[in-house]
Amino acid sequence: MSFLLSELATRFDLELKGLPEVKIRTAASLLDAGKDDISFCTGRRHLSELEGTQATAVILHPDMADCYGGNALLSENPHLAFARISRLLYPERRRPAGIHPSSVVHAEAFVHHTASIAENVIIEKSVNIAAGCEIGAGCFVGEDTVIGEGTVLKNNITIHHETVVGRSCIMHSGCVIGSDGFGHAREGDHWIPVPQLGKVVIGNDVSIGANTAIDRGALGDTLIGNGVKIDNLVHIAHNVSIGDDTAIAACAGFAGSTVVGKRCTFAGQVGVADNISICDDAHFTGQTAVRSDITVPGVYSSGTLLEETRSWLKNATRFKQLNLLFKQVRDLTKKQA
């Protein structure tokens, strides 16, 4: 597919600088771009790449328009504009509707006639798969599961019984949804498993990365809100609730019954303790350990050197007192001056 630069400007409400009749066929980075490519630049730290790019057109912030003499589209958010144009240039590949003969679909399951079921899929009793869904090769969909319109499951995904998945979601290979949570009761020296009676409920427009695991609830449900984006290798334990439009990077982990607000972000390897409550618009940098409720929006970080736990706890308490100690020392210094 190709589009005139003027067409892209009109479609995405962008200001055009340069030749409107040039054609754009593909997208690339500033360094790799060539003829018919469009790229983007997010800031002046990339000026050297911008000056040397061979792209046919570049998406820039208006403040950088004078830094580039070639064809450009001007946007307040170049990265977002690039994402939208890329989606236009690279439409999703959709499988043809129908059920592959190697798949096993229970007689009491419902699969919409516009859905696509690839090779070696197992769909159990009372499953409901809505219009436009794609179920990739090797997937398993357990009893009483509901999958909303236009949702895509990549290859080799396991969805356990009674899971509810909303519209326009995408799940990547290897993820497991609705497995038993880590619930055990102590009996002497042994552990007795506690039945996990809840389910997983996933909202609309949710993305779940490869090899991520989301456990079913112990009594109530595990809840994933609308627009949530989850990276690869994330673990979400039983009865966790993730608010709308929250983004979670790889290797983050959420212990049971944690409640996360809307529009939060979790960088890689963030760990959240059980029964924690996190307010809306809270953001956590990489490897942050969240051990207490977060009630005020903002950016949070943690991290100390490894040491024996008893010593670490004492030092952590003293660390919280450092600001008060600083003020006391400063006041004493002023009095002595």
HUDA-V259417 format. One record per pair of residues at least 12 apart in sequence whose ideal C-beta (glycine too) atoms are under 7 Angstrom apart, sorted by the first residue. I is the first residue (numbers start at 0). GAP is how many residues later the second one is. D is the distance in Angstrom with one decimal. If there is no record, write none. Layout:
i/gap/d
I/GAP/D
I/GAP/D
This chain:
i/gap/d
0/88/6.2
1/21/4.7
1/22/6.5
1/23/4.4
2/21/5.4
3/16/6.5
3/17/6.0
3/19/6.1
4/14/6.9
4/15/5.6
4/17/5.0
4/19/6.1
4/52/5.5
4/66/6.0
5/14/3.5
7/16/6.3
7/65/6.4
7/77/5.8
8/64/5.8
11/69/6.0
11/72/5.7
11/73/6.6
13/59/4.3
13/60/6.2
13/61/5.3
13/67/6.1
14/59/4.1
15/57/6.1
16/48/6.0
16/54/6.9
16/55/4.4
16/57/6.3
17/39/6.9
17/52/6.3
17/53/3.2
17/54/5.9
18/52/5.6
21/34/5.5
21/35/6.5
21/49/5.8
22/13/6.0
23/12/6.3
23/14/4.8
23/32/6.2
23/33/6.2
25/63/6.4
26/12/7.0
26/55/7.0
26/58/6.8
26/59/4.7
26/62/5.7
27/27/6.9
29/16/6.5
29/19/4.1
29/20/6.0
29/23/4.4
29/25/6.7
30/18/5.8
32/20/5.5
32/21/5.9
32/22/3.5
33/20/4.8
34/21/6.1
35/20/5.5
36/18/4.9
36/19/5.8
37/17/6.3
37/18/6.6
37/19/4.9
37/21/6.8
37/47/6.2
38/14/6.2
38/16/4.3
38/19/5.2
39/18/6.4
39/19/4.0
39/38/4.4
39/39/6.3
39/42/3.9
40/17/5.9
40/19/5.6
40/23/6.6
40/37/6.4
41/36/5.6
41/37/5.7
43/20/7.0
46/20/6.3
49/17/6.6
49/18/5.7
55/15/6.3
56/14/4.1
56/15/6.2
56/16/6.4
57/12/6.6
57/14/5.3
58/14/4.9
58/16/5.6
58/19/4.4
58/22/5.0
58/23/5.3
59/12/5.1
59/14/5.8
59/18/6.0
60/14/6.9
60/15/6.7
60/17/5.8
61/12/4.7
93/40/6.8
94/21/3.9
94/23/6.5
94/39/5.3
95/20/6.3
96/16/6.6
96/17/5.0
96/18/6.4
96/19/5.4
97/18/6.5
98/12/6.4
98/18/4.2
99/17/6.0
99/18/5.6
99/19/4.8
101/17/4.9
101/18/5.2
102/14/5.1
102/16/6.7
102/17/6.3
102/18/4.1
103/18/5.1
104/12/6.9
104/18/4.5
105/17/6.1
105/18/5.4
105/19/4.6
107/17/4.9
107/18/5.7
108/14/4.9
108/15/6.8
108/16/6.4
108/17/6.6
108/18/4.2
109/18/4.9
109/19/6.8
110/12/6.9
110/18/4.7
111/17/6.2
111/18/5.5
111/19/4.4
113/17/4.7
113/18/5.4
114/14/5.1
114/16/6.7
114/17/6.7
114/18/4.3
115/18/4.7
115/19/6.9
116/18/4.9
117/17/6.3
117/18/5.2
117/19/4.2
118/18/4.4
119/17/5.7
119/18/5.1
120/14/5.3
120/16/7.0
120/17/7.0
120/18/4.9
121/18/4.9
122/18/4.8
123/17/6.5
123/18/5.4
123/19/4.5
124/18/4.9
125/17/5.7
125/18/4.7
126/14/5.2
126/16/6.9
126/18/5.0
127/18/4.8
128/18/5.0
129/17/6.2
129/18/5.3
129/19/4.2
130/18/5.1
131/17/5.6
131/18/4.3
132/14/5.5
132/17/6.7
132/18/5.2
133/18/4.5
133/19/6.7
134/18/5.0
135/17/5.4
135/18/4.7
135/19/3.9
135/21/6.9
136/18/4.7
137/17/5.4
137/18/4.2
138/14/5.3
138/17/6.7
138/18/4.8
139/18/4.9
139/19/6.8
140/18/5.0
141/17/6.1
141/18/4.6
141/19/3.7
141/36/7.0
142/18/4.4
143/17/5.6
143/18/4.7
144/14/5.6
144/16/6.5
144/17/6.5
144/18/4.6
145/18/5.0
145/19/6.8
146/18/4.7
147/17/5.8
147/18/4.6
147/19/4.0
147/56/6.9
148/18/4.8
149/17/5.7
149/18/4.7
150/14/5.6
150/16/6.6
150/17/6.5
150/18/4.3
151/18/4.7
152/18/5.1
153/17/6.4
153/18/5.0
153/19/4.6
154/18/5.0
155/17/5.2
155/18/5.9
156/14/5.4
156/16/6.7
156/18/5.6
157/18/4.8
158/18/4.8
158/19/6.1
159/17/6.7
159/18/3.3
159/19/5.8
159/56/6.6
160/17/6.8
161/37/4.2
162/14/5.4
162/15/4.3
162/36/6.0
162/37/4.9
163/35/6.7
163/37/4.6
163/38/6.6
164/37/4.7
165/36/5.7
165/37/4.7
165/38/3.8
165/40/6.6
166/37/4.5
167/36/5.9
167/37/5.0
168/33/6.3
168/36/6.7
168/37/4.5
169/37/5.2
170/37/4.6
171/36/6.6
171/37/5.3
171/38/4.3
172/37/5.2
173/36/5.0
173/37/4.2
174/33/5.2
174/34/7.0
174/35/6.5
174/36/6.3
174/37/4.6
175/37/4.8
176/23/5.5
176/37/5.1
177/21/6.4
177/22/4.6
177/38/4.6
178/34/6.3
178/36/5.7
178/37/6.8
179/16/4.4
179/35/6.7
179/36/6.5
180/15/5.0
180/34/3.8
180/35/6.2
180/37/5.6
180/56/5.7
180/57/2.7
180/75/6.4
181/55/6.4
182/13/5.8
182/35/5.0
182/55/6.4
193/24/6.4
195/20/5.2
195/21/6.9
195/22/5.3
195/42/6.2
196/21/6.7
196/22/5.7
197/18/5.5
197/19/2.3
197/20/6.0
197/21/5.8
197/22/5.2
197/23/4.6
197/24/6.6
197/40/7.0
197/41/6.7
198/17/5.4
198/18/6.3
198/22/5.2
199/14/5.5
199/16/5.3
199/21/6.8
199/22/4.7
200/20/5.1
200/22/5.3
201/22/4.5
202/21/6.1
202/22/5.0
202/23/3.8
202/25/6.9
203/22/4.9
204/21/6.0
204/22/5.0
205/18/5.7
205/21/7.0
205/22/5.0
206/22/4.8
206/23/6.5
207/22/4.9
208/21/5.7
208/22/4.5
208/23/3.8
208/25/6.7
209/22/4.5
210/21/5.8
210/22/5.3
211/18/5.6
211/20/6.3
211/21/6.4
211/22/4.5
212/22/5.3
213/22/4.5
214/21/6.7
214/22/5.3
214/23/4.5
215/22/6.3
216/21/5.3
216/22/4.7
217/20/4.8
217/21/5.8
219/19/5.6
221/14/6.7
221/16/6.0
221/17/5.9
221/18/5.6
222/18/4.3
222/19/6.9
223/18/5.1
224/17/5.7
224/18/5.0
224/19/3.9
224/21/7.0
225/18/4.7
226/17/5.4
226/18/4.2
227/14/5.4
227/16/7.0
227/17/6.8
227/18/5.2
228/18/4.5
229/18/4.9
230/17/6.1
230/18/4.8
230/19/4.2
231/18/5.0
232/17/5.1
232/18/5.1
233/14/5.4
233/16/6.7
233/18/5.2
234/18/4.6
234/19/6.9
235/18/4.9
236/17/5.9
236/18/5.3
236/19/4.3
237/18/5.0
238/17/5.6
238/18/4.5
239/14/4.9
239/16/6.7
239/17/6.8
239/18/4.9
240/18/4.7
240/19/6.6
241/18/4.9
242/17/5.4
242/18/4.5
242/19/3.9
242/21/6.7
242/37/6.7
243/18/4.7
244/17/5.9
244/18/5.0
245/14/5.9
245/16/6.7
245/17/6.4
245/18/4.5
246/18/4.9
247/18/4.6
248/17/6.2
248/18/5.1
248/19/4.5
249/18/5.2
250/17/5.4
250/18/4.7
251/14/4.7
251/16/6.8
251/17/6.5
251/18/4.5
252/18/5.1
252/19/7.0
253/18/4.7
254/17/6.2
254/18/5.4
254/19/3.7
255/18/4.8
256/17/5.8
256/18/4.8
257/14/5.2
257/16/6.5
257/17/6.8
257/18/4.8
258/18/4.8
258/19/6.8
259/18/4.8
260/17/5.6
260/18/4.9
260/19/3.7
260/21/6.6
261/18/4.5
262/17/5.9
262/18/5.1
263/14/6.2
263/17/6.8
263/18/4.9
263/19/6.6
264/18/4.6
264/19/7.0
265/18/5.1
266/17/6.1
266/18/5.2
266/19/4.1
267/18/4.9
268/17/5.8
268/18/4.6
269/14/4.8
269/17/6.9
269/18/5.0
269/20/6.9
270/18/5.1
270/19/6.9
271/18/4.4
272/17/6.4
272/18/5.0
275/14/5.8
275/17/6.0
276/16/4.6
277/16/4.6
278/15/5.7
278/16/5.4
278/17/6.8
278/18/6.0
279/17/6.3
280/16/3.8
281/12/4.9
281/15/5.7
281/16/6.6
281/18/6.6
282/16/4.7
282/17/7.0
283/16/5.2
284/14/6.9
284/16/4.4
286/16/5.6
287/12/6.0
287/13/5.5
287/14/4.7
288/13/5.1
